[in-house]
Amino acid sequence: MQKRLFTRYALPIIGLIILMTGCVPLIDRVFGPDDKPLILSMHLPDIPDENISIDQVSKVITITVPTSFSHDAVTPDFILTQRTKLVNKYPGPLYIYTTVKNDSIRISTASNKTNAYVIAFKPIGDLMFATLTEPLNFTVNASTTNYLCLPLFNFLDGDPLGTLTLTNIKTGISLYTTKQRPTILSLCDRQLRTDGAVFASALIGGGFFYEPGDYTAVFTKANGRKAVLNQPVRLIRGQPYIGIDDNFPVVLGAGPTTIFAQNIFQSDNPELMLRSRDQSATTIKILSYIDTQPTFKIPAINNLKPGYYYAQAVLNGQPSDAYMRISIVASSKDLAIQNVYGYASPEEHNLLAPTISFDTPIKLKRSKQYGIITNAYVSYLYTLKPNETAVSRVRLTSLTKEQVSYLVPLALTGPAQFELPSTVPSDRYKFSFEVLKPDNTVISSEPLERDVVVE
């Protein structure tokens, strides 16, 4: 009789207890030493569960990452001991390619018992470059987004940094990239890959010195892992480029001027040919060339008038396609216009391009914003006292009507911008920049090298 009563009433009671505890498997209610909570298992999308192991003594979660794993971020799932919760960033995304070994997962119970685990990534194979079946030719241009991208496999090991070294096979000179995180997003189009590759990237050109030729490529990590590319990288010379610091015009007689160059080498015997609207071309020989940097120096300029010049690189006696615009002033306090630009189209981003004829006018439209770059701040405005103000403005002087000009102030806040009002009639003008000083004296720049037509 007693046995039947136990069978009749005990089993439903046990079932009710299981229901009230949320049907949590028995293993979920196991605690570690001192009743500390535990992470019993962890699951990540596209990583087999057998690739994830948890050492309950060292509290290390080791994740062996398959070669083809391609996710940048995944949301982990955990099974924890009973009445245990995560107390830091998880279960938010785990950013796989930026997670290091000491990245902590902390858990806690209602009675404030805590524990912490760290994540350790383990690669499933050797660090290696992708096998390339075609010659790797890379044309070096002057762009600051001119990246060489080499796919790497089995990168993840808890160290998100590495160094790519390119060594010229002929000269032995190495080009180092700084310690870098693997390229994940649009820089090397990793979003187009699903094979688990990350990219070792190097900015070649864009202000960095190099020599054309064949290079070996080696990627190393601080933990000793290394990948060697199975074929050379050939760096091919791109279009020559020259430039100058726009913040500082060239001051007559002030000493050598540094010219930034790309794809121009000492063996080119570079020279600069300068010409202006009202002065014939002048050729300037290079004063010195810096082998380890893409720069050279030209001597002090003494025999030219203040104004704006187009400079063209001459290589081995032949004019090249490398141009730049140079502003020349009589003293460091003189004003110069470095650029005028619009916003509507790429063609307007540099209205003073040095490849445009001096006889071609600059077209400006009324009620439209334009930006202007000058040396006003470095030459004068920075010396203003706190209680002083100065007015920056552009002056349009008519070329068809004597002694007629219009003043257009620059915006008082934000970038240096101006907008021609409807009161400025359609005409052909000289365009200059002015600063009205607190004592009501005016400093003026030289007029632009090209006329302005207002439409």
HELIX and SHEET records of a PDB file:
HELIX    1   1 GLN A    2  MET A   20  1                                  19    
HELIX    2   2 LEU A   26  ARG A   29  5                                   4    
HELIX    3   3 PRO A   33  ASP A   35  5                                   3    
HELIX    4   4 ASP A   49  ASN A   51  5                                   3    
HELIX    5   5 ILE A   96  THR A   98  5                                   3    
HELIX    6   6 SER A  186  CYS A  188  5                                   3    
HELIX    7   7 ARG A  190  LEU A  192  5                                   3    
HELIX    8   8 GLN A  266  ASP A  268  5                                   3    
HELIX    9   9 PRO A  346  GLU A  348  5                                   3    
HELIX   10  10 ALA A  376  SER A  379  1                                   4    
HELIX   11  11 LEU A  381  THR A  383  5                                   3    
SHEET    1   A 2 ILE A  39  HIS A  43  0                                        
SHEET    2   A 2 ASP A  77  LEU A  80 -1                                        
SHEET    1   B 5 ILE A  52  ASP A  55  0                                        
SHEET    2   B 5 VAL A  60  VAL A  65 -1                                        
SHEET    3   B 5 THR A 114  PRO A 123  1                                        
SHEET    4   B 5 SER A 104  THR A 109 -1                                        
SHEET    5   B 5 THR A  84  LEU A  86 -1                                        
SHEET    1   C 2 ALA A  73  VAL A  74  0                                        
SHEET    2   C 2 LEU A  94  TYR A  95 -1                                        
SHEET    1   D 3 MET A 128  PHE A 129  0                                        
SHEET    2   D 3 TYR A 147  PHE A 153 -1                                        
SHEET    3   D 3 VAL A 198  LEU A 203 -1                                        
SHEET    1   E 5 LEU A 136  VAL A 140  0                                        
SHEET    2   E 5 VAL A 233  ARG A 237  1                                        
SHEET    3   E 5 GLY A 213  THR A 220 -1                                        
SHEET    4   E 5 THR A 163  ASN A 168 -1                                        
SHEET    5   E 5 SER A 174  TYR A 176 -1                                        
SHEET    1   F 4 LEU A 136  VAL A 140  0                                        
SHEET    2   F 4 VAL A 233  ARG A 237  1                                        
SHEET    3   F 4 GLY A 213  THR A 220 -1                                        
SHEET    4   F 4 LYS A 226  VAL A 228 -1                                        
SHEET    1   G 4 TYR A 241  GLY A 243  0                                        
SHEET    2   G 4 THR A 257  GLN A 262 -1                                        
SHEET    3   G 4 THR A 295  ILE A 298 -1                                        
SHEET    4   G 4 SER A 288  ILE A 290 -1                                        
SHEET    1   H 5 VAL A 250  VAL A 251  0                                        
SHEET    2   H 5 GLN A 318  VAL A 329  1                                        
SHEET    3   H 5 GLY A 307  LEU A 315 -1                                        
SHEET    4   H 5 GLU A 271  SER A 276 -1                                        
SHEET    5   H 5 GLN A 279  LYS A 285 -1                                        
SHEET    1   I 3 ILE A 337  TYR A 341  0                                        
SHEET    2   I 3 GLN A 369  THR A 374 -1                                        
SHEET    3   I 3 GLN A 417  GLU A 419 -1                                        
SHEET    1   J 5 ILE A 362  LEU A 364  0                                        
SHEET    2   J 5 VAL A 452  VAL A 454  1                                        
SHEET    3   J 5 ASP A 427  LEU A 436 -1                                        
SHEET    4   J 5 VAL A 391  SER A 398 -1                                        
SHEET    5   J 5 SER A 405  PRO A 409 -1                                        
SHEET    1   K 4 ILE A 362  LEU A 364  0                                        
SHEET    2   K 4 VAL A 452  VAL A 454  1                                        
SHEET    3   K 4 ASP A 427  LEU A 436 -1                                        
SHEET    4   K 4 VAL A 442  SER A 444 -1                                        
END                                                                             
